[in-house]
């Protein structure tokens, strides 16, 4: 069975090809918005003309629907689909559109069709926070891009890669290859996504491997992961991601201090004579771009640290247990919402899930109500009511938030101060071999 793995490369186009990429990004947005407008109009027309008999058939399960030839002809000509919308847009193409690859239009219509299918499916299943109805795309969005599924050539050139885009037949201007950051993999690839973000260009290539790119070697080790705002705990100890420590994130705290300083500068430039300025000055735009670059740098440092850490876990352990955190609920808290946002809990789980699946490592998700923080790892006693540990510790016994003290006299750790995070980590590790306890206790 083939394994898919997406690699992202940074592109370094010259002025000519940067203009081509910008033009194709804009054209993709134009195609998507035009297709959505036509989709809505086609559906409105379909609802006006459709017969009650066809609507009744659509209410039945897909395998039980039966349409006459006349009804099938009506549906194929009036019910909006990606193929129908693409056919209509291709027929009404203007001359300037023929200077751009036709595959961009095809992929834009295909993406719109997938979005509507996902929206209809989630609506039918009444999925909470499911996919919303597709909306028009803005030219002010931070990320602009397009997709190509044919005609792209990736080659090696020295210590980096060389990209050759398909040249549209009527195009007569200059055309160059584009250098990208790394040597391409020796594997087949699917539809490539190109995008522009913060003034830089990127290419996401989904490779298809016949054998997994990494085969996990059995180590016999297992661990639970207790996540915190500033650090994560595993069987090896603490791993810091914000202000100090390892995994390439040593200077991240300093970057956030620079962000705070730049935000203050931007806020001062936003006001003129104590009022919000209507027209933005050049110095304001420069400060805004500088702030965007700082945010991008922080994002990359976090992403790099998270990739390094999750890869280390997958290579070192045969089984891993993590918590099922209510991240959105935690972000509603005014106490630690900024720290939770920066700690990347959601991204950590996402990265770990796909890496464990690819490498064949067992991943256990602890029940959201499993008391990993309140349970004693030595005697299984669970703290309740006024014995519980909160973000401010325990007022009854005067312990700090990072201390766990068991008051069960039969416990080997009775009245001893234990690190709360390491205790929680051991409780999560316990679930790997004892899944029956993976519930609220």
N, C-alpha and C positions, 0 to 999 in steps of 0.2 A: 504493500500500500504506500503510495507516494505521500511524502510529507511536505507541507507548504511552510515557508518561512520568508517573511518580508524583510528586506534590507533597505535602509534609507541612505542615499548618497547625496552629498551636496554638489550642485552643478556650478561650474565657473564659465559662463558664456561670455563671449566678447560682445561689443555694443550691438552688432548686427543681430546675433542670435538672442540677445536679451530682449531686443525689440520684438522678435518673432515670438518668444515665449510670452511676453506681455500681451501681444495681440491675440494669441491663442487662448490665454486665460480669460481675456475679455470676451472672446467669441464663445467660449464654453458657457459663460454666465448668460450671454445674450441668447444662446440656443435653449438653455434650461428655462429661462424666464418666458421665452416665446412659446416653448412647448407646454409649459404650465398654463399659460393664458389660453392656448388652443385646447388643452385638455379640459379646462373648466367650461369653455364655450361648447365643446363637443358633448360633454356630459349634460349640460343644461338642455341642449337640443335633444339628446337621447331621452331625457326624462319627460320632455314634452310629447315625444312621438311614440314612446314605447307603449305596448298594449298591456292590459292587466294580466293576460295569460303568460306573457314572458316574465313579468314580475313574480307571479306565483311559482313559476318553475325555478327562478333564482333563489327562492326561499328554501327549496329542497336541498338535501346534501348533493354535492357535486356529482357523485356516481349515479344518482337517481334522476338527474335532469334529462328531459327528453324534449327536443325542439324539432319543429318541422323545418324543411329546407328553406322555406320563405322566412321563418323566424331566424334561422342561422345566418341567412344573407343580411337581414336587417341588423343583427347584432354585430356582424363583422364590419359593416359599413358605418355604424353609428356609435357603438359602444367604445369609449376611448381605451386604447391600449398603446404600448410603446411603439409597436410596429405601425399602427395606423397614424399616430402623431408624427412619426419619422417620415412616413410616406407623404403626408401633407406638407410638412416643412421642406422636404427635398424638392417637391414639385413647385414650391413658391420661392426657391432660392434666388437671391439677387446676384448680380455679376461679381460684386466684391467678395461674396462668400466663397466663390470658386477658387479664390487665391489661397484658401485655408483648407487644411486636411478635412475631408468629409467624415472621417472617423470620430472627430470631436462631436459632431452633431449626433452620430449614432450612439456614442457612449452617454451623451447628455440625456437623450430620450430613454435609453436603457436604465439609467440611474433614476429618472423620474418614475418610470414604471415600477421599479423595485420599491421606491418610497411609498407609492400608492398601495402596493400590495401589502407592505408592512403595516401601513396605517389601517387598511381594511381588516387585516387579520387581528391586530391588537384591539380594534374597536369591536369586532365580533366576539372575541374572547373576554372582553371587558377588562383588559390588562391595565392595572393602575400604573400611571406614569409611563404609558406606552408611547409608541411613535405618534407624533402629531401629524396633522394634515400638512403636506408639503407646501412651503411658502416660497415667495420670490426671493432671489438672492441679491444681496446688496453689493455694489462696487466698493463700499467702504469696509467690507469685511476684512479682517486681518489676513485671512488665507484665501487666495484665489488659485484655481488650478484647472487641470483638464486631464483626460485619460486617453491612452492610445493602446489598442490591442493588436496592432499589426504594423509592420514596416519599420520598427525600431531596431537598430543594430547596436549592440554593446560589444566593445572590443578592448583589448589591453594595449596601453601605450606607455611604456616605461613602468614607473611605479604607481601609475594611476589608470583610470579608465577613459575610454573615448566613446561618446554617444553620437550616433548619427540619426537624425530625425527624418521621416519620410518627406520628400519634396512634393508638394501638390503639382499636378501636371501643368496647369496654366501659369505657374509661378516662374518669373524670369529674373528675379533679383539675386543678390548674393546669398550663398548658403555655406555654412561652415560646420565642422564637427564641434562638439562641446566636451571639454574635459570635465571629469567628475572625480570625487575624492579618493576612491579606492579601486583596486583591481576587481572587476566583476567576477562572480562565481561561475564555475564551469557546470552550469545546470540550466534546464529549460525554465522559462518564466512566462507568467500570464500577463494580464492587463496591467500596464505600468501607469502609475499616478504621478503627474508632475504638478508641483505647486510652488507658489511664491509666498513667502512669509517674512515680515520685517526686512524687506529689501533683498533677501537671499532666495536662491532657487534650489529646489530639492527634487529628488526622484525616488519613489518608493517602488521597489522591484519585488514582486512575489515569486520567489524561486520554488521550483518543484523538485524535491529530492527523492530519488528512488529509495535511498537508505537515509535514516535520520542523520543530520549533520553532526550530532553529538550522541554517542551511545553511553549511557550511564553505567559506571562500574560499581558493583555491589560493595558497600562499605560497612554494612551492619550497624550504622548509626542512625539515630532518630532524634528529633527535637521539636519542641513547641516554640512558637514565636509570639512573644508578648510585645505589642506595639505601644509606643508612647510618643508624646509630642516631640521630644528631642532625641530619642534613641529607641532602638529595638533591642530586645533581649532574646538570646538563644542559648543553646547549651554551652557555647564558648564564652558567653559573657555579654557585655554591652557593646552596641555599635552605634556611634553617633552620626547624625546626618545634618544637624543644623550648625551649631557654633564651634564644635571642636571634634577631634577624633580622627576616624580613618575613612576608608572607602572613597577618597578623592574629594571630600566635602569640607576640607579644613577652612577655606576662606569664605564659605557661604554666609556666615554671620556678618562678615564685613560687607559683602555685596548687599545684604538687606539694609545695613546701616546707610550705604550709599543711596539705595532706593528711597529710604525715608528722607534723606537730605535733598535728593532731587525732586521729590514730591513737594517739599516745602518751597523750593525755588519756583516750581511750576505754579503753585498756588499763589505766590506773590506776583508772578507775571500775569496771572489771570485777572487780577484786579487793577483797576485804574481809578484813582481818586476815591477809593473805598467802594467802588461799584464793579460788577462783573463786566468785563470788556466785551464788546460785541465783535470787534474785528481782532483776529489774532495777529500779533506781530511776528516778525521773522525770528526774533530771539525766543519767543514762546514756542514756535515750531521746532527750533533747535533743541530747546530743553525737553520738549515732548519726545523727540526722537531719541535723545540721550536716555530718557527714562525707559523707553521701550527696549533699548539695547540692554539696559541693566536687568530688566525683567527676563529678557531672552537668555542672558547669561546665567541668571539664577535658575531658570528652568532647565538649562542644559546641564548645569552642575548637579542639580537634584536628579535628573534623569540618568546621568552617568553613574552617580552613586547608587541609585536604586537598581540599575542593570547589573552593576558589579556585585552588589550584595545578593540579589536573587540568583544570579549565576553561581556564586559561591555556595549558596544553600543547596541548590540542585546537584552540584558536583560532590558535596560533602556528605549528604544525608540520603538514606533510602526512604524515609518517611518523615513528613512535616505536618504539623498541626497549627492552624492559625484561627484567629477569632473572626466571627461574622459581625463586624461592627456596623452600627447605624451611623454612617458617616454624615448623611444629610441632617440627621437629628443633632449630631454633635456640632455641626456648623451653625446651628441655631443658637448655641450657647454663647453669651457675650464674654464668658470667662476665657475660653481657650479656642475660639473659632479660628483666629489667625494661625495659631500653632497647629491646629488640626489640618487646616488647608495646606500649610507648608510641609506637613509630615507625610503627605502623599499616601495615606492609608489605602485609598481606592486603587491607585496606580500600583502599589506594592502587591495587592491581591491579584490584580489583572496580570501583571508580569509573571508572578509566581505560578498562577494557574496554567498559563500556556506553556511555560518552560517545564513544569512538572509533567504535563500531558505529553510533551514532545520527548522528554527523556525517560518516561516510564517511572517517575518517582511518585510514590503514594502521597496524596494530599488530603488531609482531613480538615473539614471546616467545622469548628466548634459551634454548638447551638448558641444563638444570640443571648439566651438567658442562662447559659452555663456559668456558675459563679467562680470563674478562674481566679478572680482577685480575692474573694471572700473565703475560699476553701483552703484548708491547711493541707499542704502536700504530704505532710508526715503522717497525720492521723485521720484525714478526710473530714474533720470537723468544719462545719460551715457557719460563718458569722451571720447573725441575723439581728434585726431591729437596731437597738442602740450600740450593738457590738460592731456594726459594719464599718469598713474603712471608706471614707469619702475623699474628695479632692483636697480637703483640708485636714485629713487624718481622722482620728477618733477622739471626740471631746470627752467621752466618759473615762477613758484611760490615759488621755493626754499623749497619744502616740502621733507621730508625723505621718504625712500622706504616703511616704515611701517605706514605711515600716509595717511589718506584719508580726503580731505577737499572738500566739495561741494560748488560750487560758484553760484548755482541757488538761486536767492534771495527769491524765494517762498518756499524754502526748510526749514523745522524746524531746520535742522542742518547747516544752511548757515554759512559759514566761521568758522565752528567749526572743531577742529582736532579730527577725529575719528580713532580708530585702524583699519587699512586696513584689517587685517585678520578677525576680528569680523564682519566687514562690508560684506566681501565676504561670511562668514558663514551664515549671515542672508539672503543674496541673494540666496544662495543655498537652504536654508530652504523654501524660498518663492516659489521655483519651485515645491515643494511637492504638494501644493494645486492649483498651477496655471501652469499646464503642457504646456499650449499654448505659454508660454514665453520661453520654452526650445529650443532656437535657437539663431543664431547670431542676435544681436539687433543693 
